[in-house]
């Protein structure tokens, strides 16, 4: 009997062990094995990232990845430069030493500091003579000026300096572009301002000499870099000419204190930040007018529909100003290419926008 009991215990033990093994296999199949596979994938991905990090640490970022990294708005300018010269960019960003990439590129940047100073100096010298006009101030490359700067220059450097009384309000006429095959490049334009004035013979003589002395180009031929780092200010030596000139009385230099007057047209030459500035400004104005008109109309209609609307009177004033503004603009012709008129129109729409915002707060 004892032998039989031992046999039964052995059978039960074997069955228990078999059941345990099967249970372990099932648990492994449904739980441990998937975790192991996931862990293996994670290890592979980690190894891949480590390899990418090591490659980046040694060789820098791949050129093929720059587009995605520089696609944010504030880096569009850098991205456009890279895309315009792909081969040159790949050569420049390639690590040619055994140093880590950051160490190598920092040393290269330090080497180029002298070139940056030279470029900055040349740009400043050119801007002092032939500045870049940007009426909407969206230029990211270099310092620019707007049309008000020209009016300010005329008032300070010509009218006040030579005691000249301007009989008519100062204004700038449309910009003329250079055209293909002309002596003036397409990237250069000119702006005229007509002045009806009164002063003396002596001041007229001084003014003519002053204007004739502007736009000195010898500074561009100077290859030296100022040790103090000084660069001429923008429009400090602008290229200007007297396009037409007439006097009411014969000019007598021997009577410098005698009063005289007349008419003259002063022409300024400028560079463009972009040949599409006028198109951009015109489209921007159109969009802003449509958006503002809809906002004013919707807000005023909602206010009128209310039983009590404290903003009704102010909204009606803003709406009336906007309607008067649009009527005045629609009555004008041939302003599509007049950068001065477009710039003034932009100032007006911005003023109405600010008033509308203050009313609806």
C-alpha positions as CSV (number, residue, x, y, z in Angstrom):
1,X,0.0,0.0,0.0
2,X,2.8,2.3,0.8
3,X,4.2,1.8,-2.7
4,X,0.8,2.8,-4.2
5,X,0.6,6.0,-2.1
6,X,4.1,7.0,-3.1
7,X,3.2,6.4,-6.7
8,X,0.1,8.6,-6.4
9,X,2.1,11.3,-4.7
10,X,4.6,11.2,-7.5
11,X,1.9,11.5,-10.1
12,X,0.3,14.4,-8.3
13,X,3.7,16.1,-8.0
14,X,4.4,15.6,-11.7
15,X,0.9,17.0,-12.6
16,X,1.5,20.0,-10.3
17,X,4.9,20.8,-11.9
18,X,3.4,20.4,-15.4
19,X,0.6,22.8,-14.5
20,X,3.1,25.3,-13.1
21,X,5.2,25.1,-16.2
22,X,2.2,25.5,-18.4
23,X,1.1,28.5,-16.3
24,X,4.5,30.1,-16.5
25,X,4.6,29.6,-20.3
26,X,1.1,31.2,-20.6
27,X,2.2,34.1,-18.4
28,X,5.4,34.6,-20.4
29,X,3.5,34.4,-23.7
30,X,0.9,37.0,-22.8
31,X,2.9,39.3,-20.5
32,X,6.7,38.8,-20.4
33,X,7.3,38.3,-24.1
34,X,5.5,41.5,-25.3
35,X,7.4,43.4,-22.6
36,X,10.6,41.9,-23.8
37,X,9.8,42.8,-27.4
38,X,9.0,46.4,-26.4
39,X,12.1,46.6,-24.4
40,X,14.1,45.3,-27.4
41,X,12.5,48.0,-29.6
42,X,13.3,50.7,-26.9
43,X,16.9,49.5,-26.7
44,X,17.2,49.7,-30.5
45,X,15.7,53.2,-30.6
46,X,17.9,54.3,-27.8
47,X,21.0,53.0,-29.6
48,X,19.8,54.8,-32.7
49,X,19.4,58.1,-30.8
50,X,22.8,57.6,-29.2
51,X,24.4,57.2,-32.6
52,X,22.5,60.3,-34.0
53,X,23.7,62.2,-30.9
54,X,27.3,61.1,-31.5
55,X,27.1,62.0,-35.2
56,X,25.6,65.4,-34.4
57,X,28.2,66.0,-31.7
58,X,31.0,65.2,-34.1
59,X,29.6,66.4,-37.5
60,X,26.7,68.7,-36.7
61,X,23.2,68.8,-38.1
62,X,22.5,67.2,-41.5
63,X,21.7,69.6,-44.3
64,X,18.5,67.6,-45.1
65,X,17.1,68.4,-41.6
66,X,17.7,72.2,-41.7
67,X,14.4,72.9,-43.6
68,X,12.3,71.5,-40.8
69,X,14.3,73.1,-38.1
70,X,14.3,76.6,-39.7
71,X,10.7,76.7,-40.9
72,X,9.5,78.9,-38.0
73,X,8.6,82.5,-39.1
74,X,11.5,84.3,-37.5
75,X,14.0,82.1,-39.2
76,X,12.6,82.4,-42.7
77,X,15.4,84.8,-43.8
78,X,18.1,82.3,-42.8
79,X,16.2,79.4,-44.5
80,X,15.9,81.4,-47.8
81,X,19.7,82.0,-47.8
82,X,20.3,78.3,-47.2
83,X,17.9,77.2,-49.9
84,X,19.3,79.6,-52.4
85,X,22.8,78.1,-52.1
86,X,22.5,74.4,-51.1
87,X,26.0,73.3,-52.3
88,X,27.7,76.2,-50.6
89,X,25.8,75.7,-47.4
90,X,26.8,72.0,-47.3
91,X,30.4,72.9,-47.7
92,X,30.3,75.6,-45.0
93,X,28.5,73.6,-42.3
94,X,30.8,70.5,-42.8
95,X,33.2,69.9,-39.9
96,X,36.7,69.6,-41.4
97,X,38.5,69.0,-38.1
98,X,38.7,66.4,-35.4
99,X,37.1,68.8,-32.9
100,X,33.5,68.4,-31.7
101,X,31.2,70.2,-34.0
102,X,30.3,73.0,-31.5
103,X,33.9,73.7,-30.7
104,X,34.8,73.8,-34.4
105,X,31.9,76.0,-35.5
106,X,32.6,78.5,-32.6
107,X,36.2,78.8,-33.7
108,X,35.1,79.4,-37.3
109,X,32.6,82.1,-36.2
110,X,35.4,83.8,-34.2
111,X,37.6,83.7,-37.3
112,X,34.9,85.4,-39.3
113,X,34.4,88.3,-36.9
114,X,36.7,90.5,-38.9
115,X,34.7,89.8,-42.1
116,X,31.5,90.6,-40.3
117,X,32.9,94.0,-39.2
118,X,34.0,94.7,-42.8
119,X,30.5,93.8,-44.1
120,X,28.8,95.9,-41.5
121,X,31.1,98.9,-42.3
122,X,30.5,98.5,-46.1
123,X,26.7,98.3,-45.5
124,X,26.7,101.3,-43.2
125,X,28.7,103.4,-45.8
126,X,26.3,102.4,-48.6
127,X,23.3,103.2,-46.4
128,X,24.7,106.6,-45.6
129,X,24.6,107.4,-49.4
130,X,21.9,105.2,-50.9
131,X,19.6,104.0,-48.0
132,X,17.1,101.1,-48.3
133,X,13.6,102.3,-48.2
134,X,11.0,100.2,-46.4
135,X,7.7,101.9,-45.9
136,X,6.2,99.1,-43.9
137,X,9.3,98.3,-41.8
138,X,9.4,94.5,-42.4
139,X,13.0,94.3,-43.4
140,X,15.1,91.9,-41.4
141,X,18.4,92.2,-43.2
142,X,19.6,95.7,-42.5
143,X,18.7,99.1,-41.2
144,X,16.0,100.8,-43.3
145,X,14.3,104.2,-43.4
146,X,10.7,105.3,-44.1
147,X,9.3,108.2,-46.1
148,X,9.0,110.4,-43.0
149,X,12.8,110.3,-42.7
150,X,13.0,112.2,-46.0
151,X,10.6,114.9,-44.9
152,X,12.5,115.2,-41.7
153,X,15.8,115.5,-43.7
154,X,14.4,118.3,-45.8
155,X,13.0,120.2,-42.8
156,X,16.2,120.0,-40.8
157,X,19.0,119.9,-43.3
158,X,17.7,122.2,-45.9
159,X,14.8,124.5,-44.7
160,X,16.1,125.2,-41.2
161,X,19.8,125.1,-41.9
162,X,19.5,127.8,-44.7
163,X,16.6,129.8,-43.2
164,X,14.3,128.8,-46.1
165,X,10.5,129.4,-45.8
166,X,8.5,126.7,-47.6
167,X,5.3,128.4,-48.9
168,X,3.6,125.0,-49.7
169,X,3.3,121.9,-47.5
170,X,6.1,119.4,-48.0
171,X,5.2,116.1,-49.8
172,X,6.8,113.3,-51.7
173,X,5.7,112.3,-55.1
174,X,5.6,108.7,-56.4
175,X,8.7,106.6,-56.7
176,X,10.2,106.0,-60.1
177,X,11.9,102.7,-60.6
178,X,15.0,101.9,-62.7
179,X,14.2,99.8,-65.7
180,X,16.0,97.2,-67.7
181,X,18.7,98.6,-69.9
182,X,18.5,101.9,-68.1
183,X,21.6,103.5,-66.6
184,X,19.8,103.2,-63.2
185,X,19.4,99.6,-62.0
186,X,16.0,98.2,-61.3
187,X,16.8,97.9,-57.6
188,X,17.3,101.7,-57.4
189,X,14.4,104.3,-57.4
190,X,14.0,108.0,-57.0
191,X,11.6,110.2,-55.0
192,X,10.9,113.8,-55.9
193,X,9.7,116.6,-53.6
194,X,8.6,120.0,-54.9
195,X,9.4,123.1,-52.8
196,X,8.1,126.6,-53.3
197,X,10.3,128.8,-51.1
198,X,11.4,132.2,-49.9
199,X,14.9,133.1,-48.5
200,X,17.9,135.3,-49.5
201,X,20.5,135.1,-52.3
202,X,23.2,134.2,-49.8
203,X,21.2,131.2,-48.4
204,X,20.3,130.0,-51.8
205,X,24.0,130.0,-52.8
206,X,24.9,128.0,-49.6
207,X,22.0,125.6,-50.1
208,X,23.0,124.8,-53.7
209,X,26.6,124.1,-52.6
210,X,25.4,121.9,-49.8
211,X,23.2,119.8,-52.0
212,X,25.9,119.5,-54.7
213,X,28.3,118.2,-52.0
214,X,26.0,115.4,-50.9
215,X,26.4,111.8,-52.0
216,X,30.2,111.7,-51.7
217,X,31.2,108.2,-52.9
218,X,34.9,108.3,-51.9
219,X,33.9,106.7,-48.5
220,X,33.0,103.5,-50.5
221,X,36.6,103.3,-51.8
222,X,38.1,103.4,-48.3
223,X,39.1,99.8,-47.4
224,X,40.2,100.7,-43.9
225,X,38.1,99.7,-40.9
226,X,37.7,102.4,-38.2
227,X,39.6,101.3,-35.1
228,X,36.8,102.8,-32.9
229,X,34.2,100.7,-34.8
230,X,32.4,103.9,-35.9
231,X,30.2,103.7,-38.9
232,X,28.4,106.5,-40.7
233,X,24.7,106.8,-39.7
234,X,22.0,106.0,-42.3
235,X,21.3,108.8,-44.7
236,X,24.1,111.0,-43.3
237,X,25.4,111.6,-46.8
238,X,22.4,110.9,-49.1
239,X,22.6,110.9,-52.9
240,X,20.5,114.0,-53.7
241,X,20.2,116.3,-56.7
242,X,18.3,119.4,-57.7
243,X,16.2,118.2,-60.7
244,X,14.7,121.6,-61.5
245,X,15.2,125.1,-60.2
246,X,13.8,128.5,-60.9
247,X,13.9,131.9,-59.2
248,X,11.4,134.7,-59.0
249,X,14.2,137.3,-59.4
250,X,17.6,137.3,-61.0
251,X,20.2,135.8,-58.7
252,X,22.8,138.3,-57.5
253,X,25.6,136.8,-55.4
254,X,26.9,140.3,-54.7
255,X,23.7,141.1,-52.7
256,X,23.5,138.1,-50.4
257,X,21.0,139.7,-48.1
258,X,18.4,140.5,-50.8
259,X,15.3,138.4,-50.6
260,X,14.5,135.9,-53.3
261,X,12.4,132.9,-53.9
262,X,11.2,130.4,-56.4
263,X,10.5,126.7,-57.0
264,X,12.8,123.6,-57.0
265,X,12.4,119.9,-57.2
266,X,14.8,117.8,-55.1
267,X,15.3,114.2,-56.1
268,X,16.4,111.5,-53.6
269,X,17.7,108.1,-54.7
270,X,17.0,105.0,-52.7
271,X,17.4,101.2,-52.8
272,X,14.5,98.8,-52.3
273,X,14.4,96.2,-49.6
274,X,12.1,94.2,-51.9
275,X,10.7,95.0,-55.4
276,X,7.3,93.7,-54.1
277,X,7.0,96.3,-51.3
278,X,4.2,98.2,-53.1
279,X,2.3,95.1,-53.9
280,X,2.6,93.8,-50.4
281,X,1.5,97.2,-48.9
282,X,-1.4,97.5,-51.3
283,X,-2.7,94.0,-50.5
284,X,-2.2,94.5,-46.8
285,X,-4.2,97.7,-46.9
286,X,-7.0,96.0,-48.8
287,X,-7.2,93.2,-46.3
288,X,-7.1,95.5,-43.3
289,X,-9.8,97.7,-44.7
290,X,-12.1,94.8,-45.4
291,X,-11.5,93.2,-41.9
292,X,-12.0,96.5,-40.1
293,X,-15.1,97.4,-42.0
294,X,-16.7,94.0,-41.1
295,X,-15.7,94.3,-37.5
296,X,-17.2,97.8,-37.2
297,X,-20.4,96.9,-39.0
298,X,-21.0,93.7,-36.9
299,X,-20.2,95.4,-33.6
300,X,-22.4,98.4,-34.3
301,X,-25.4,96.2,-35.5
302,X,-25.1,94.1,-32.3
303,X,-25.0,97.3,-30.2
304,X,-28.1,98.7,-31.9
305,X,-29.9,95.5,-31.3
306,X,-29.4,95.8,-27.5
307,X,-31.8,97.7,-25.4
308,X,-29.0,99.6,-23.6
309,X,-25.7,99.9,-25.3
310,X,-23.3,102.5,-23.7
311,X,-20.9,102.3,-26.7
312,X,-23.4,103.1,-29.4
313,X,-22.5,106.8,-29.8
314,X,-18.8,106.1,-29.9
315,X,-19.2,103.2,-32.4
316,X,-21.3,105.4,-34.6
317,X,-18.5,108.0,-34.6
318,X,-15.9,105.3,-35.5
319,X,-18.2,104.0,-38.3
320,X,-18.7,107.5,-39.7
321,X,-14.9,108.1,-39.7
322,X,-14.3,104.8,-41.5
323,X,-17.0,105.6,-44.2
324,X,-15.5,109.0,-44.8
325,X,-12.1,107.4,-45.0
326,X,-13.2,104.8,-47.6
327,X,-15.0,107.5,-49.6
328,X,-11.9,109.6,-49.7
329,X,-9.7,106.7,-50.8
330,X,-12.2,105.5,-53.4
331,X,-12.4,109.0,-54.9
332,X,-8.6,109.0,-55.5
333,X,-7.1,107.7,-58.7
334,X,-3.7,106.4,-59.7
335,X,-2.5,105.8,-56.1
336,X,-1.8,102.1,-56.6
337,X,1.9,102.8,-57.4
338,X,2.2,105.9,-55.2
339,X,4.2,104.6,-52.2
340,X,3.7,107.8,-50.3
341,X,-0.1,107.8,-50.7
342,X,-0.2,104.1,-49.7
343,X,1.9,104.8,-46.7
344,X,-0.3,107.7,-45.6
345,X,-3.4,105.5,-46.2
346,X,-1.8,102.8,-43.9
347,X,-1.3,105.4,-41.2
348,X,-5.0,106.4,-41.4
349,X,-6.3,102.9,-41.2
350,X,-4.1,102.1,-38.2
351,X,-5.4,105.2,-36.4
352,X,-9.1,104.1,-37.0
353,X,-8.1,100.5,-35.8
354,X,-6.7,101.9,-32.6
355,X,-9.8,104.0,-32.0
356,X,-12.1,101.0,-32.6
357,X,-10.1,98.9,-30.2
358,X,-10.3,101.6,-27.5
359,X,-14.1,101.8,-27.9
360,X,-14.7,98.1,-27.8
361,X,-12.6,97.4,-24.7
